[in-house]
Amino acid sequence: MTTTDLTAPAGRGRAYWLLADCWNIVRRGLTHYQRQPVNIAWQLGFPILSVLLYGYVFGSAMKVPGGGDYKDFLMPGMFVMTMAFGFINTATVVVYDSTKGVIDRFRSMPMASSAVVAGRGVTDLLIACAELGIMMLTALAMGWRPDGGWGFLAAFGLLLWLRFALIWVGVWLGLLVPNPEAAGGLFAVAFPLTMISSIFVAPQLMPDWLGWVAAWNPISSTAAAARDLFGTPVGGGDSWVEQHALLMAGVWPVVLTAVFLPLAVRRFQKLSR
């Protein structure tokens, strides 16, 4: 190897090495899923089971404001629930890497520290795309027929936008909980978060106080906006947040990112102390 070959990599800019380090983290994460596909099957198992349970078993007893097929109401909500539950997987992976010394090893290597967090985020978004694709194929097999065009792409983007914001919630919780077993207990947080929302039932059909809580749940805004964009709109309630679901579906993830991204970075920095 010539001297030129040895010095060429050193001449590359910081941006190049940041992207290279980030890609290595992404490749590592995707390799884990490739070798353990049961992880994706487990993540999709509960949403698919819920679709079958609520769509076929309870669907005939469910009401949709203004009438309409309950499956058309349910499917966009199930896509949102899949994105919402994703933060549990993020937290589990992060706490595993933290307790097993993987993150400490990354910190000791000549690599950009931001690449660890960025790589985790990119990996989760790629997995989220695969999850949404599988869920939508399941919905199509059940008879769900959304409108095509830009509305479909915008709804897909809003779902990923919510997942992006919840990544930082998962990273922060993953650095906070002591072990992977404790991370599994985060289901107790995710379950009421998704149930007290408009995923399964419209807030206006709930008791007044519970409907108000469900309407202001960030997940409800994304679910309502997705229904409109997929072409299965449901009459919204009287509250301001329900009347402006599309706006709030874009705002809520910004708020979540602004809160939890700094918390995750600060917690990551404390690991070296």
Disulfide bonds with the S-S distance in Angstrom:
none
